Amino acid sequence: MADPARVAVYLDFDNIVMSWYDRVHGRNAYSKDRQQIAADPTDAAIAARLAAAAIDVGAIIDYAASYGTLVLTRAYADWSNPVNAHYRTQLVARAVDLVQLFPAAAYAKNGADIRLAVDAVEDMFRLPDLTHVVIVAGDSDYVPLAQRCKRLGRYVLGVGVAGSTAKSLAAACDEFATYESLPGVIEVLEPEQKPARARGSRASRKADDPDTTAKTLLERALRMGQDKEDADWLHSSAVKQHMRRMDPSFSEKALGFRSFSDFVKANEAIAELEETGHERLVRLREPAS
């Protein structure tokens, strides 16, 4: 029997709170509201906006726990800040260590980044049986940390808010999931954001369309897999794994599918799926003659 995976989780809590606030209320919304939030977070209007952008701590911890035993979980923030303090009970209930960043450093550039990175590297040497590292953040400053973790033989998982996560960070991880794609997370966007998402040229919308990106990824994975294996039919699990290696942010659930098989079936113009018993095989659909 294989040894169980042992997982360490590091949350740049300020980063996730601010990024999710911007995702729900619009670009740079947290920066615009920061003064009001600091002055009186209990103000009715501000409290309502904070509540609408509340973080589901349990969704993050449960996602990390799905990979193995949680050896340690740390969240970095200024916990004297009322916005962060609101989450202390939830975090402590999930056995999360709260690492205090003093106010002078909490909002300074690289404040949490450096402390989190130093702790993570130290933990990898202190706990040689650590197998997985989960980095919950979106800043490109964490790219060197992700790369170092991989060089030290750890499997790196990233979690960040879509639109606020550097592509370089997602690419540096072995696997990357957007916060809003985690089970249980409900995304609520303000009405004024919806028209803005619809504007722009057709070309720019297509370039950012996750469905189009996923279809291209599927076709590329099938072509490369067939060339490598010298076979038409490939195991669906191998195809999905190949897609995740090429783009760690790929997730069929984030696209609205319950399973990878459902995703393949929805793209029948690209791929064929054959299910026999417990075996699921996929091949690239040949163009009509």
C-alpha positions as CSV (number, residue, x, y, z in Angstrom):
1,M,0.0,0.0,0.0
2,A,1.4,3.4,-1.0
3,D,2.2,5.9,1.7
4,P,-0.5,8.5,2.1
5,A,0.1,12.0,0.8
6,R,1.1,14.5,3.4
7,V,0.0,18.1,2.6
8,A,1.1,21.5,3.8
9,V,-1.2,24.5,3.1
10,Y,-0.1,28.2,3.0
11,L,-2.7,30.9,2.6
12,D,-1.8,34.5,1.8
13,F,-5.1,35.5,3.4
14,D,-5.0,39.2,2.5
15,N,-4.5,38.4,-1.1
16,I,-7.4,36.0,-1.3
17,V,-9.8,38.4,0.6
18,M,-8.9,41.4,-1.6
19,S,-8.9,39.4,-4.9
20,W,-12.3,37.9,-4.2
21,Y,-13.7,41.3,-3.2
22,D,-12.5,42.7,-6.5
23,R,-14.0,39.7,-8.3
24,V,-17.4,40.2,-6.8
25,H,-17.5,44.0,-6.8
26,G,-15.4,44.9,-9.8
27,R,-11.8,45.8,-10.6
28,N,-9.9,47.6,-7.9
29,A,-13.0,47.7,-5.7
30,Y,-11.1,46.9,-2.5
31,S,-8.6,49.7,-3.1
32,K,-11.5,52.1,-3.6
33,D,-13.3,50.9,-0.5
34,R,-10.2,50.4,1.7
35,Q,-10.5,53.7,3.5
36,Q,-14.2,53.1,4.3
37,I,-13.5,49.5,5.4
38,A,-10.7,50.6,7.7
39,A,-12.8,53.5,9.2
40,D,-15.9,51.4,9.9
41,P,-16.4,47.9,8.6
42,T,-19.7,47.7,10.4
43,D,-21.2,50.5,8.2
44,A,-24.3,49.0,6.6
45,A,-23.3,49.5,3.0
46,I,-19.7,48.3,3.6
47,A,-20.8,45.4,5.7
48,A,-23.2,44.3,3.0
49,R,-20.3,44.5,0.4
50,L,-18.0,42.5,2.7
51,A,-20.7,39.9,3.3
52,A,-21.3,39.5,-0.5
53,A,-17.5,38.8,-0.9
54,A,-17.1,36.5,2.1
55,I,-14.5,33.8,1.7
56,D,-15.5,30.2,2.2
57,V,-12.6,29.0,4.3
58,G,-14.0,25.4,4.5
59,A,-14.0,25.1,0.7
60,I,-10.3,25.8,0.6
61,I,-9.3,23.5,3.4
62,D,-11.5,20.7,2.1
63,Y,-9.9,21.0,-1.3
64,A,-6.5,20.7,0.1
65,A,-7.5,17.7,2.4
66,S,-8.8,15.8,-0.7
67,Y,-5.1,15.2,-1.7
68,G,-4.0,13.7,1.6
69,T,-3.4,14.3,5.3
70,L,-3.1,17.9,6.3
71,V,0.2,18.1,8.1
72,L,0.1,21.9,8.7
73,T,-2.0,24.8,7.5
74,R,-1.0,28.4,8.0
75,A,-2.8,31.6,7.1
76,Y,-0.8,34.9,6.9
77,A,-2.4,38.3,7.6
78,D,-2.8,41.1,10.0
79,W,-5.4,39.5,12.3
80,S,-6.0,42.8,14.2
81,N,-7.7,44.0,11.0
82,P,-11.5,43.6,11.6
83,V,-12.0,42.2,8.1
84,N,-9.5,39.4,8.7
85,A,-10.5,39.0,12.4
86,H,-14.0,38.0,11.2
87,Y,-12.5,34.7,9.9
88,R,-10.4,33.8,13.0
89,T,-13.0,31.5,14.5
90,Q,-13.6,29.6,11.3
91,L,-9.8,29.2,10.7
92,V,-9.0,28.1,14.2
93,A,-11.9,25.6,14.1
94,R,-10.2,24.1,11.0
95,A,-6.8,23.9,12.9
96,V,-5.3,26.7,10.9
97,D,-2.3,28.4,12.4
98,L,-2.7,32.2,12.2
99,V,0.6,33.9,11.5
100,Q,0.5,37.6,12.5
101,L,1.8,40.1,10.1
102,F,2.2,43.5,11.8
103,P,0.2,46.4,10.3
104,A,3.4,48.0,9.0
105,A,4.2,45.0,6.9
106,A,0.7,43.6,6.2
107,Y,0.0,46.0,3.3
108,A,3.6,46.6,2.3
109,K,4.8,45.0,-1.0
110,N,6.1,41.4,-0.3
111,G,5.1,41.5,3.4
112,A,3.3,38.2,3.4
113,D,5.2,36.8,0.4
114,I,8.6,36.7,2.1
115,R,7.3,35.3,5.4
116,L,5.2,32.6,3.7
117,A,8.1,31.6,1.4
118,V,10.6,31.4,4.2
119,D,8.3,29.2,6.3
120,A,7.5,26.9,3.4
121,V,11.1,26.2,2.4
122,E,12.0,25.7,6.1
123,D,9.1,23.2,6.5
124,M,10.2,21.2,3.5
125,F,13.6,20.6,5.0
126,R,12.1,20.1,8.5
127,L,9.5,17.7,7.3
128,P,11.1,15.4,4.6
129,D,8.0,13.3,4.3
130,L,5.9,16.3,3.1
131,T,4.6,15.4,-0.4
132,H,2.2,18.2,-1.4
133,V,2.4,22.0,-1.0
134,V,-0.7,24.1,-1.5
135,I,-0.2,27.8,-2.2
136,V,-3.3,29.9,-1.8
137,A,-2.5,33.2,-3.5
138,G,-2.4,34.9,-6.8
139,D,0.8,36.9,-6.8
140,S,3.6,36.2,-9.3
141,D,6.0,36.7,-6.5
142,Y,5.2,33.1,-5.5
143,V,6.5,31.7,-8.7
144,P,10.1,31.1,-7.3
145,L,8.5,29.4,-4.3
146,A,6.5,27.1,-6.5
147,Q,9.5,26.3,-8.6
148,R,11.7,25.6,-5.5
149,C,9.0,23.3,-4.1
150,K,9.0,21.3,-7.3
151,R,12.8,21.1,-7.4
152,L,12.7,19.7,-3.9
153,G,10.4,16.9,-5.1
154,R,7.0,18.3,-3.9
155,Y,3.8,18.3,-5.8
156,V,2.6,21.9,-6.0
157,L,-1.1,22.9,-6.0
158,G,-2.1,26.5,-6.5
159,V,-5.4,28.1,-5.6
160,G,-6.3,31.7,-6.7
161,V,-9.1,33.9,-7.8
162,A,-9.7,34.0,-11.5
163,G,-8.7,37.4,-13.0
164,S,-6.4,38.2,-10.1
165,T,-4.0,35.3,-10.5
166,A,-0.8,35.7,-12.5
167,K,-0.6,33.2,-15.4
168,S,3.0,32.6,-14.5
169,L,2.0,31.3,-11.0
170,A,-0.6,29.0,-12.5
171,A,2.0,27.7,-15.0
172,A,4.6,27.2,-12.2
173,C,2.3,24.8,-10.3
174,D,1.7,21.1,-11.0
175,E,-2.0,21.8,-10.7
176,F,-4.0,25.0,-10.3
177,A,-7.6,25.6,-9.4
178,T,-9.5,28.8,-9.3
179,Y,-11.2,29.6,-6.0
180,E,-14.6,29.9,-7.6
181,S,-14.3,26.4,-9.1
182,L,-14.0,24.8,-5.6
183,P,-17.0,22.7,-4.5
184,G,-19.4,24.8,-2.4
185,V,-18.2,28.2,-3.6
186,I,-21.0,30.4,-5.0
187,E,-19.9,33.3,-7.1
188,V,-22.3,36.3,-7.0
189,L,-21.4,39.2,-9.3
190,E,-22.9,42.7,-9.0
191,P,-25.4,43.5,-11.8
192,E,-23.2,46.4,-13.2
193,Q,-20.4,43.9,-13.9
194,K,-22.4,41.8,-16.3
195,P,-22.6,44.2,-19.2
196,A,-18.9,45.0,-18.9
197,R,-18.1,41.3,-19.3
198,A,-20.1,41.2,-22.5
199,R,-18.3,44.2,-24.1
200,G,-15.3,44.0,-26.3
201,S,-14.5,42.7,-29.8
202,R,-15.5,39.2,-30.8
203,A,-11.8,38.3,-31.2
204,S,-10.9,39.4,-27.7
205,R,-13.9,37.5,-26.2
206,K,-12.9,34.4,-28.1
207,A,-9.3,34.6,-26.8
208,D,-10.5,34.8,-23.2
209,D,-13.3,32.2,-23.6
210,P,-12.5,29.3,-21.3
211,D,-14.5,26.9,-23.4
212,T,-12.5,27.7,-26.5
213,T,-9.3,27.3,-24.5
214,A,-10.3,24.0,-23.1
215,K,-11.3,22.6,-26.6
216,T,-7.9,23.6,-28.0
217,L,-6.2,22.0,-25.0
218,L,-8.2,18.8,-25.5
219,E,-7.3,18.5,-29.2
220,R,-3.7,19.3,-28.5
221,A,-3.5,16.6,-25.8
222,L,-5.1,14.0,-28.0
223,R,-2.7,14.7,-30.9
224,M,0.4,14.7,-28.7
225,G,-0.8,11.6,-26.9
226,Q,-1.5,9.6,-30.1
227,D,1.9,10.6,-31.5
228,K,3.6,9.6,-28.3
229,E,1.7,6.3,-27.7
230,D,1.4,5.5,-31.4
231,A,-2.2,4.5,-30.8
232,D,-5.6,6.0,-31.7
233,W,-7.4,5.2,-28.4
234,L,-6.1,6.7,-25.2
235,H,-7.2,6.3,-21.6
236,S,-9.3,9.3,-20.6
237,S,-7.4,9.6,-17.3
238,A,-4.1,9.9,-19.2
239,V,-5.6,12.5,-21.5
240,K,-6.8,14.6,-18.6
241,Q,-3.5,14.3,-16.8
242,H,-1.7,15.4,-19.9
243,M,-4.1,18.4,-20.2
244,R,-3.4,19.4,-16.6
245,R,0.4,19.2,-17.2
246,M,0.0,21.5,-20.1
247,D,-2.4,23.9,-18.3
248,P,-2.5,23.4,-14.5
249,S,-5.6,25.6,-14.4
250,F,-7.7,23.3,-16.5
251,S,-10.8,22.0,-14.6
252,E,-13.8,20.4,-16.3
253,K,-15.9,21.3,-13.2
254,A,-15.1,25.0,-13.6
255,L,-16.6,24.6,-17.1
256,G,-19.8,23.2,-15.7
257,F,-19.2,19.5,-16.2
258,R,-19.6,16.8,-13.5
259,S,-16.9,14.6,-15.0
260,F,-14.2,14.6,-17.6
261,S,-16.3,12.1,-19.6
262,D,-19.1,14.6,-19.7
263,F,-16.6,17.2,-21.0
264,V,-15.4,14.9,-23.7
265,K,-19.0,14.0,-24.7
266,A,-19.8,17.7,-25.0
267,N,-16.9,18.1,-27.5
268,E,-17.9,15.3,-29.8
269,A,-16.8,17.4,-32.8
270,I,-13.2,17.0,-31.5
271,A,-13.1,13.7,-29.7
272,E,-14.9,10.3,-29.5
273,L,-15.5,8.5,-26.1
274,E,-15.8,4.8,-25.8
275,E,-16.9,3.4,-22.4
276,T,-16.6,-0.4,-21.8
277,G,-17.1,-1.4,-18.2
278,H,-14.8,0.6,-16.0
279,E,-12.5,1.6,-18.9
280,R,-13.0,4.9,-20.7
281,L,-11.1,5.5,-23.9
282,V,-10.8,8.7,-26.0
283,R,-9.5,9.3,-29.5
284,L,-9.3,12.3,-31.8
285,R,-12.3,12.4,-34.2
286,E,-11.2,12.2,-37.8
287,P,-12.5,15.0,-40.0
288,A,-15.3,14.1,-42.4
289,S,-14.0,13.2,-45.8
